[in-house]
Amino acid sequence: MILEEMRKKGFKKLTGPPEDWLKTFTSMEWGFREKERLKRELDKIQPGDIFIFHSMKPEYISADFLPTGIIGVGVVGEKKIGIDEEAYFEDKNLRPLRIVFKEIWWFGEYEKISTEKFPIKAKKGTDFLIREIYYLLKNCITFQEMREHDCVISTQGAIQNVSREKRLRLIELIKPRLREPIIRR
């Protein structure tokens, strides 16, 4: 089970705006810009590594009322270099360093989210995107909840390690939110 793997192997945090997490929902990929520091971080990532997903404030749409926090867990299947097939707000070549997840556990009401690719969703307008993001972020582990359990993650940096003490407390917050994973086929 994923929780046992998280206890045994540990996990890292991945930070990005909810629009990008909505892209990950259908693509099961996460992209990085080609910065030297990120290349070094990406070199350390291996298949089987586990990440918690931190959603920050929206970057491309105005919706300050959306919560920020941990919205899911993913297991890396592979790394690749390639274009972002679902890019809409950015150039497809902007984030060529890619992590492909083989399994993802979303905490939100993901069954209410369209399985259409992100560009199709984005063309439906801001209200549609906000609704989709709302369902994705629902049931997230908020910073208030993390403060109450003494396991606040850093909001800085795209990739960051989570200390052992915080990991164990976070696992307890993640546990009741887990349902069936989405598996890449």
N, C-alpha and C positions, 0 to 999 in steps of 0.2 A: 504494500500500500504506500501511497505517496508520503504520508505523514512519517512513516518509519524511515523512508529514504531521506526525508528532510532532516530528521533527527541524526541519522547516521552520517550523511554526507555534508550536511549544511546547505546553505543556499545564499544567493546574492539577490540584490534588489535591482530592478530595471525601472527607470523613470521616464515618463513621457506624457504628452497631452492626451486627453481622452479621444480626440479625433484619430490619433495614431493607434490607440488601443482598439478602436472600432475597425480600423483596417486590419489589425492583427486578428480580430474576431473571424474574419472570412479568409484571410490569406495564411494565417498561422505563421507569419513571418514578422521579424522586427529588423529595421534597418538603421545603420549608423553612417554618419559622414566619414569621409576618409581623412581623419585627423590622426596624427602620429600616435598620440596617447591612446586613442580608441583602438587603433590597429594593435597596439601592444596588449590592451585589455582583451580584445577579441582573440588574439593568439592563445590566451590562457583558457578560453572557454572550450569545453570538450562536450561531445555527445553524452547525454545523461546528466549534465549539469542542471541544477534546478534554480529557477528565478521566481521571486514574487514580483508582481506587477504593481507599480506605484503610478497612479494617475494624478497628475497635477492639474492646474487650471487650464482651460482650453486655450489653444494658441491661435486658432483661425476663426473661431466663432465667438460671439459675445454671449456668455452664459455664466456669469459669476456666481449664480445660485447653486451650481453643480458641486457636489462634494468632492473632496480630494482624499486619497487614501489608497489602501491596498485592495485591488479588485480581482486578483486571480493568482494562479500559480502555473508555471509552465516548465516542461522538461525539454531540453534541447535535443533535437534529432540530428541536425547537421549545421554546418556553416557553409556559406557560399558567397560568391561575389556576383552581383547581377543587378539589373534594374528593379525598381520598385513598381511592379505591375499595377498596383492599386493607387499610385500617387495621383493626387488631384490638386492639392494646394501647392505642391512643390514639383520641381522637375523630376522626372522618373530616374535620372542619373544622380540625384543629390545624395542618396543613401545606398551606395553600392555594397557595403559590408553588411551581410544578412545573416541572421540567426533564423533557422527554421525549427519550429517547435513540433515535436511528435505527439505531445499530449498537453492539453490546457484544461485547467479547472477554473471556470469563471464563477464568481460569487453572485453576480446579478441575476436578473430574470432573463437569461439569454434566450430562452425559448420564444420570447416576444420580439426578438431582434431578427430583422430580415437577413437572409443568407446571400442577398445580392452583393456584388462587389462594391467596394467603397465609392468609386467614381459614379456609379449609378445612384447610390444613396445621396451623394453630395449634390447631384443635379436635381434632386427632389426638393432642395432648399434647406435653409437653416432650421426651420421648425421640425422637419423630418429628422435631421441629424441630432438635434437636441433630444428628441424623443428616444431615438436609438441609444444615444449616450446615456440618457437617464436610466434605461433598463440595464445597461452594461455596468453602471456605477452603483446601482441599487445593492444594498447589503454590503457595501465596502467596509473595510476596517478603517474607521476614521482616526484622525490624529488625536482627538479627544479620548477615544477608546484606547489607543496606544499609550497615551499619557497615564491613564488610569491603571494600566497594567505594566508600567515602567518598561516599555519596549518601543519607544519612538524611533523610527528610521530617519535617516538624513534625507532631506529633500534635494540635496545637491548631487551633481554627478549623474551621468547616464547609467553607469554600472557601479555598484558598490557592494562590498562585503557586508554581511550582517553578523555582528558579534554573537558568540555562542549563547551568552546569557539572554540576549534579546531574541535569538532564534527560538529558544525553548518556550519563551512567553508568547511569541507570535504564533507558534504552532498551536497553542491552546486557543487562540482567537480564530485561527484558520479552520481548525477541526470542525466546528459546527456549521461552517459555510460550504463545505465540500459536498458536491454531488457527483454525478457521472462526468468523467472527462470527455472532452472533444478530442478525437484521435485523428491524426493526419493519415489519410489513405493514399 
